[in-house]
Amino acid sequence: MQAWIRITGNQKIQPIGLDIGHKSLKMVQVAVSEDRIRVLAARRAVWNAGAIADGPPRERAVIEAVCRLLSDNPFRGRQVVSALPVDALRITSVRLSEPEKLQADKILRKEAAERFNLDPAKDTIHYIHAGTVRQSDVVKDEYILFAADSETISTHIRILEEAGLTPVGIDAPPCALFRSFERTMRRQEDRERTIIFIDVGHRFTTVVFGRSGEICFVKQIPVGIELFTQEVASSLGISPADAESLRVRLQRDEPLDPATRRPVVDALNMMAEQLAGEVSLCLRYYTVTFRGKRVERAIVAGGGAYELVLRDALRRHLSVEVEIAEPLRGFDLCRAALDDGCSSEQADLALAVGLSLKGWDIGISHSAPAERPEPVLEGEPL
């Protein structure tokens, strides 16, 4: 599957980047030229996750939201690069010795099939090289495996097509997240430092370590903003909707009654410490595995990026600078069709931006894609 680029004047119109989350979706499309990246449109659609069951009801909500955004905004064409849902993607790391590298493809596909009960002849298995590591006295190569079953990919493509889109690429969320910021790491001094990218979504948090223009570690943690809201609801004995309202008010530093504010802060702190602790374990694994590689900073994306208590907890656990993602920073936003908050609150757009950027800096054919692409998961961070 390829991210096809159309040429308009001296600009290349990228496909729409579509990030389908559990309670919202984001659509971003950019046009690129030699000296700039221009945003054509960046839009969100949000629904009540608690009121829409998973399965067909949620699929219908996604399709209706996409159709609405397409009809109301100046997206060019209907070609799309989307990401599989985080919970549908299986990820693991495997180390191979020097002799095993000669049969790396065969060994890695077999390993993924056995670990995830997949059929390598039918299901999709991809991998990237994460780097060399020393295990005892032996130097090995570490690979990151990405895998998904064919039914999941076929269902994903069907949803896109029913929404009137033409899928030209299906990406892995960690790779799209990394791509959003990889363009800012091209100075030599930046490429030699490791940056942690943390995307805090509704149900999952994706952690990616990037160095030298490549992904070197990936972890998906089953903790997201939904659990933060649930903890507040449980602590105060209120509904999830009321708990989310309190969480957002605190996030925006709006006044709260002290008797309410304290238990909300305590509940959020507990979840923030839990999530920051999980990310800290990722950092410990990375520093032990890739010795001598300095971690420069952490960039927090996703809907949870604006949780102050979480950023504070990450600073304590990681002992590095923590900043909020700005995936549209440096882009030309003039005449772009943006949500009201897109120009100021961009953190949750990181995945969609990375999806729309897929393929922009490599040689791409400009021919029309096949009517229906083969269901291939592309996991390379380009």
Buried (B, 14 or more C-beta within 10 A) or exposed (E): BBBBBBEEEEBBBBBBBBBBBBBBBBBBBBBBEEEEBBBBBBBBBEBEBEEBEEEEEBBEBBBEBBBEBBEEBEBBBBBBBBBBBBBBBBBBBBBBEEEBBEEBEEBBBEBBBEEBEBEBEEBBBBBBBBBEBEEEEEEBBBBBBBBBBBEBBEBBBEBBBBBEBBBBBBBBBBBBBBBBBBBBBEEEEBBEBBBBBBBBBBBBBBBBBBBBBBBBBBBBBEBBBBBBBBBBBEBBEBEBEBBBBBBEBBBEEEEBEEEBBEBBBEBBBBBBBBBBEBBBEBBEBBBEBBEEBEBBEBBBBBBBBBBEBBBBBBBEBBEBEBEEBBBBEEBBBEEBBBBEEBEEBBBBBBBBBBBBBBBBEEEBEEEEBEEEBEBEBBBBBB
